[in-house]
Amino acid sequence: MTADRRARSSADMPGDITRRELYFFNLYRCLEAVVYVALTYSPYAIEWIKLAHPLLGQVASGAYLAVSLALLVGTDRLRARLADGISLALLIDILASSLMLASITGYEAISLMVLVNVGIASLLLPRRAFLFSTIAALGLIAPYFYGHFFDTAFSQPPLETAAIVIAYFVVALLLRHVGLHMRATEALAEKRGVDLLNLEQVNELIIQRMKTGVLLVDASNAILRINESAWHLIGNPPPNQRELGSAAPELSRRLYHWRHSGKTEQTAVALAPDMPEVIPRFTRLAPNDDTNVLIFLDDTSLLSRRAEELTLSSLGRLSASIAHEIRNPLAAIRYSAQLLAESPKLTAEDTRLVEIINNHCTRANDVVENILQLSRRERSRPESIDLNAWVLAFVEDYKQSNDLGGDHLRAVTQNRRLEAMVDPQHLQQVAWNLVQNALRYGRQPNQPARVTVVTRVAADKGPPLIEIVDRGPGIPPKVAARIFEPFYTTHEYGTGLGLYLAKQMAEASQASLEYVPVAGGGACFRITLAPAGSLLTARIAG
């Protein structure tokens, strides 16, 4: 059930209460009508009350009884226009009581019975309480003036009439306050109910999306609740399989052991074939109560990856600190080697040694630069770009900045506009690194490198892609599985950080970088970008 539907269900509750109140209000009206009929038709009542106008009383009481019964039967229809319906019904009550007061002499209880009508109407419709009490007062004053001036048998004291009129206003205003307070309390309770339902839905969604598996098991080992991760880790059992012993026997055995010994086995176990190993943890919902038990399944592979991420993060910060300390002495060594190389007294062997020093200084400086670049990456600032125009400009810029010699670098673009959301600066660094690697390693022996930068879409209406393709020997599968790991390299003078940095920069712009083997030989590095207009926001790099 969605939150909106639950909110509507909660909003119907005050309507049910109002119907009950309205039903008893109509039922009380029928009781009044029965009393009126008894007073005008019963021979016993006629003996101890005075009927000044018997026919008027009998017609008024009979008609009022019929109307009261009709209102009782039509309670649900009356709710369609609640305010107007209650107001009209109260007018009928006051009119009937006025006619009864005009036809019966010396029976003031009728005006007191109307006091209840005024109070209930003010409770149901607090904002009309003053109007109701005013109409009721007029309904009482009218027969008083009629009897005082036209009926010689009329004997009701004016103070008694004034007291009842005041009572109308006091009761109406008092119940108005009570009614407003009740409506405010109902509205607040309704709002709190909707908030609780929404919070329950949010909690349910969070639990369902948790990477940690969560199960709720009762005393009979029946699974009461289970989230997606737990359902996957125990082997995706059928929905009707709610018995833990059948769905995950090993987990049921460990739960039994924990319930009886209080000790949890810390060894990892796979609860289903081809599923990662987990470490189950158990906890009671209430102390000393084994009725319901929460089971948490921690995926050991996720824990390992988190530990690896923390290690790499710490290693990155440590490496950056070391790189700063290495940079100054490295610059002094390199500068001294350059000055030594200019000496005319160097022998051929010494010149070779100086060359070796310069080469290794250059390599060490590249490692330092890559580490510093890794530690000071800035926030990604994605924007919408035309990939075709960007790739053409990139290839032209690369050719002008680098001497390709006999190597070939070309761009292949689409014949239609292809837009993507990416940080152009990050994309420039990633593509530059990939093209440089392709020109350096993506060549057959004794042949020039042939590198192509391609733009296309993954499929019909798929995400935009940039592919850097070469026709070299390709990358062996064992090496390809590790090329994006930091400090992994197969080249003598490689740093092992180029592809790692490229992948990190791509992910900072909500893109992905992957290696794709090429049929017939060669390598392809594919950058999958976010389409223009994507609502994804760039993550903070580093």
N, C-alpha and C positions, 0 to 999 in steps of 0.2 A: 504494500500500500504506500503510495507516495505521500509526501508531507502535505501537499495541497488537499488530497483526498481525506487524510486524517484530520486536517484542520477543519474541513467542511463537516466531517462527522462530529468533531467536538463542538462546532458552532451550532449543531442541531439540538444539543442538550438543553440550552435555555428555552428553546421552543417547546420541548416536551414538558418542562416545568410549568411554562405559561399555559399550556393546554390543560394541565391538571388543575391549576388555579382557576382557570376560566370555567372548567367543568363544575367545580364545587361552587363557584359564584352563581352559575345558572341553576344548580341544584338548590341553593339557598333561596333563589328567586321563586322557584317552584313551591318551596315551603311557605314563603310569604303569601303566594297566591292561594294556597290551600287554606291558610289562616283567614284570608279575606273572604273566601267562599264560605268557610265555616261560620264566620261572623254574620254573613248576610243571608245564608240559606238555612242554617241549623235552627230548629225551633227552640233548642235549649239556650243558644246564644241570644236569641231575640228576647228571651225572658229577662236577661240581666243587662242588656245594652239597649240604647235608644236609637232606632233607625229613623232619622229625619226624612230620608229619601230612600226607601227600600228598593225601588226599581233601579235607581241610579247605582246603588251599591251592588245589586245583583248583576247588572249588566257589566259594570266596571270590573268586578271580581272575576266573573266568568271569562271576559275577554282577556284579562291579565293572566289567568291560568292558562288559557290557550296559547298566548304569546310566550309565556314562560316555558311551556313544554316544547314549543317550536324552537326556542333558543337553546334549550338543553339538547335536543336532537341535532341541531345544526351547529354544535360547538366547533367542529372542525372547519366548517365553512366560515364561521365567524372569525376564525384565526387568520383568514386570508386578508381581512381588513380589520385588524385587531383594534386599533385606536378608535376608528369610527364605529365599530360594532359595540364596543364597551360604552362609548358615549351615548349611542342611541338606546342601548338597553337601560342605562341609568336614567335617561329622560323618561322612558316608559315606566320605570320604577317610581320616579317622582310624580309623574302624572297619575299613576294608579293610586299612590298614597294620598295625593291631594283630593282625588274623587272620593276615596274612602273616608277621608277626614270630613269632607263636605256632607257625606250621606250618613255618617255615624256620629252621634253626639256623645261627648264625654269619654272617649276611648283614646287616650294619648299614646298608648303603646305602639300605635301604627307609626307615628313620627320617630319613635325610638328604633323601630325595625329598619327604617330607611337609613338610620345612622350607620348600620352595618354595610349597606349598599355603598354609601358614600366612602366609607373607609376602605372597602375592598377595591373600588374603582380608583381611589387615590393611590393605593398600593401598586396596582397594576400599571397605572398611567400617572406617574408622579408629577409630570409637568402640567397636567390638567386638574390638579387637586383643587386649586382655588376656584376654577370654573365650576367644578362639580359641587363644591360646598355652597357656592353662590346660588346655583340653580335649585339645590335642595332647600336652601333657606327661602327662596321665592316660592317654591312649591308648598312650604309650610305656612308662609305668611299669607298667601292668597286665600286658602280656606278660612284662615283666622279672620281676615277682614270681611270675607263673605258672611261668615257666621255672626260676627260682631254687629254688622249693619243690617243684615237681611233675615237672620234667624233669631227669633226671640228666645229660643231654648238653648242657644249657645252660651256656654258658661266657662270656657277655658281662660284662666288668668293670663294677662299679657306677660307677666314675669316668667311663667312656665314656658311660653312660646319663645321668649328671648333667650332663655337658658338653653333650650334645644337648638336654636339657631347658632348660638355661640359654640355649642358642642359640635355642630356640624363643622365649623371652621377649625376648631381645635383638633378634632379627630383627623380631618382631611390634611391639615398641615403636618401633624405628627406622623401620619402614615406616609405622607409625601417624603418626608425625610428618611423614613425607614425604607421606602421603595427605592429612592435614589441610592441609598447605601447598598441595598441588595443588588441593584443593577450594576453598580460599580464593582462590587465584590464578584459578581458573576462574570463581568467582563475581564477582571483581573485573573480570575481562575481560568477562564477560557484562554487568555493570552499565555498564562503559565503552562497550561496544557499543551498548547501549540508549540511553545518553546521546548518543552520536554520531549514532545514527539520529534521535533526537528533535531534536537540534540541526540535522541536515541538513533535516528537515522544516520546522523554524522558518525556517531560511535560505531554503528554497524558497518558503515562504509570503511572507516579506518581499520577496523578489525579484519574485514574481508580483504583489504589491500596490504595488510602487514606481510612482510617477508617471513616472519616467524609464524610457524603453524600453531594454531590455538584450537583446542577441543574442550568442551564441557561435558563431563561424564557423570552420570548419577550413580547411586549405590548399587544398582543392578548392572552396571557396566554398559548402559545404553548411552549412545552419543546424542546429547541434547542439542548442542550447537557445534559447528565446525566451520572454519574459514577456508578460503581457497587454497592457501599454502598447505595447510594440514591435509586437506582432501587430496592434494597432489602428492604430498610426501608419503601418504599411506597407500598409494597406488590407484587413485581414482575409483573407489568402490562405487557400486550402484547406489542411487539415492535411497532406496528402500532398505539398504543394509545398515542398520543403526546399532548393531551389536558390536562392541569394540573387539571382543574375542574373535569374531569372524572377519572383521575388516582389517585388524592389525594384531595378530596373535602375540607377537613379541612385545608390543606396547602394552597389551592387556596383562601379560606376565609380569612386566616391570611395575605396572600399577599395583598388581596384587602384592608383589614383594614390598613395595613402598608402603602400602596400607598396613601391612602386618609388622614390618620392621622399622619403618620410619626412615630408611636409608634409600638413597637414589643411586643407581648404577651410573657411573660417569663415563662408561665406554660408549663410543659411537656405534650406531647400528643402522643398517638400511632396512626400512620397514616394508619395502616392496622391491621387486626386481627392477634394475635400471634406474633406481631412484638414489639421490645423494644420501649420504649417511647423516644421521641426526643424533642429537643428545637430548633425550626427553627429560623434562623437569615437571614436577608435580607440586601443586599447592591447593590448600583447602580454601573454600570461599569463606568459611567461618572457622575460628579456632575450635579444635576438638570436635569437629563435625565432618564426618566422611560422607555425608549425603551427596554433595556435589563436589567434584574435583576438577580444577583447571589443569590442563596438560599443555605445556609449551614445547614445541619441537624446534630446536635451533639447528639450522642447516650448517654443518661444519664447513662446507665449501664457502658459504657466505662469510663465516667467521674468519676463514683463512684469507679471503680476499680483503676483508676489512683490515686484518692485521698487516697484510702486504701493502695496502694503501697507506696505512699509518707509517709503516717502515719506509716506504718510498718518500712520503712527505717529510719525515724526519731526516732521511738521507739527503733529500734535496736541499733542505735548509743547512745541513751540515756541509754539504758539498759547496754550496754558495759561499759559506763563510771561509772554507778552505781556499776556494778559487780566488777570493779577494786577497788572501794572504800570499798566494802563489804568483799573482799577476805582477807585482813590483819586482821581485827577484828575477822572474822570467824575462821581463823587459830588459833588465840590466844585462842578463846573460846574452840575450839576442843582440843588444846594441854592441856589446863587447865583441861578439863574434863577427858582426858586420865590420867593425873597425879593424879587427885582426885580418879579415879577408882582404882588406885594402893594402896590407903590408906587402912590399915588393920582395921581401926576403923569404916568403913562405915557399917551402918545397911542395912538390905535387902531393905528397902524402899528407902534409899539414893542411893543404887546401881542401883535400878530400875530407879530413876530419872536421874542418870548419863548416863544410857543406852539410855534413851529418848533423852538427850542432844546430845549424839554421833550420834544417828540415824538422828535427825533433822539437825545436822551439816553436815552429809554426804549428805543428800538430798539438803540442800542449796548449798553445794559445787558443786553438780552435776548440779544444775541450773546455777551457775556461770560459770562452765566449758563449758556448752552448749552455753551460751550467748557469751562467749569469742570466742568459735569456730565459731559461726555464724558471728562474726564481723571481724575475721582475716583469712577467707578462702582465699586460694591462687588461682592463675590462673590455670585453668584446662590444663593439658598437655596430650592430648589423644594420644594413640598409638595403633597399631594393636596387638591384643592378641588372643591366642587360648582359647576360652571360656571353652572347655572341660578340658583342662589341668589346667586352672586357677581355676575352681570350685573344681576339685579334690584336688588341693593344698590348697585351702581355707578351705575346710571341714577338711582336715587333720590337718592344722594349728590350727583351732578352737578347735578341740578335744584335742590337746596337750596343749593348753593354758587354757582350762576351764575343770573343773571336771563336767562331765555330769551326774554322778550318774546313775540313772536308765533310764534317758532320751535317746532317739535315734536320731542321726543326720546322714544322709547319702546323697550321691550325685548320681544323675541320669544324665548321659551324652549321647551324640549321638555317633553313631559308625562311624562318619565321622568328618573331621576337620570343626570347626565352628569358624570363625573369626569375631571379632568386633572391632570397633574403640572407645576407652574409656580410661580415666585416671585410671590406675590400683589402685592408692592410693585412689581416690574418691570411686571407685567401692568397694574396701576393706572396707571402712568405712560404706558405705551404706549397703552392705551385712551383715557385722558384726552386725549392729544395728538391721536389720530385723530378723536375726537368733536369736539374744538375746531376742527380743520381742516375737518371736514364741515359744522359749523354756520357757519363763516366763508365757505367757498368753495363748498359744495355746495348752491347755491340758484339758482333761475331768477331773471331780472331782475324786480324789484318783487314778489317772492313770498317767503313765509316758507320757511325751511329745514325739510325733513322728513328726520330722521335716525333710523335703526333699528339697534339693536344686537341681533344674532341669534346664538343658540347652536344648533349642530347637529353631526352627524357627517358626515365626508366621503362615506362610502358605508356599506354594510352592514359593521359591525364596523371601520370606518375610524377615523382619528384624530379627536378632537374639534376643532371650529372655533369661532371667534368672528369674526363679520363685522360691520363698520360700514358701512352702506349709506346713501347719500343719493340724492336725486332731482334733483341739479343738472345742469349741462351736461356733466359728465364731464371726463376729461383726454385731450387729444390724444395719439395714439400716440408722436410724437416726444418729447413732454414726459414721458410715462409711462415711457419707457425710461431716464430720468435722475433721476426724482424721489427716489431713495434715495441719490444721490450727495451727499457733503458740500458745503455752501455753494452748492448749486444751487437757485435759486428763480426764479419768474416774477412774484412779487409785489414791489411797490415797497418795502415795509417788511419783507419776509421775511428770515430769517437763513439759510435753506437747511440748517439742522441738525436741524429737528424730526423729519422722517421718517427721516433717517439715524440719529439717536439711538434712535428707536422700533424700527428694524430691529435695531440692535446689542443693545438690551435684550431683544428677543424671542429672538434667537439665543443670548444668555447663558443662557436658561432652556430650551435645546434646542427652541425653537419657531421658526417662520418667519413672516415678514410679506411679503405680496405684494399687488400691485394687480390687480384683476379688473374689466374693463369690465362695465357692466350693460346688458343689452339694453333698448332703448327710452329710453336716457339715464340718466345717473347714474354713480356711482362706488362701488366696493366694495373695502375693504381687509380682507383675510382673514388671520387669525392662526391658524396650524395648530399645535396643541399636542401635547405628548407625552401618551399615555394614562396614567392612574394605574397604578402598579405597574411602570412602565417601569424597566429597569435602567440607563438612560442617566444619567450624572452630569452635573451642570451644569458648564459650562466657566467658567473665571475670566475675567470681563470686564475689558477694558482691560489 
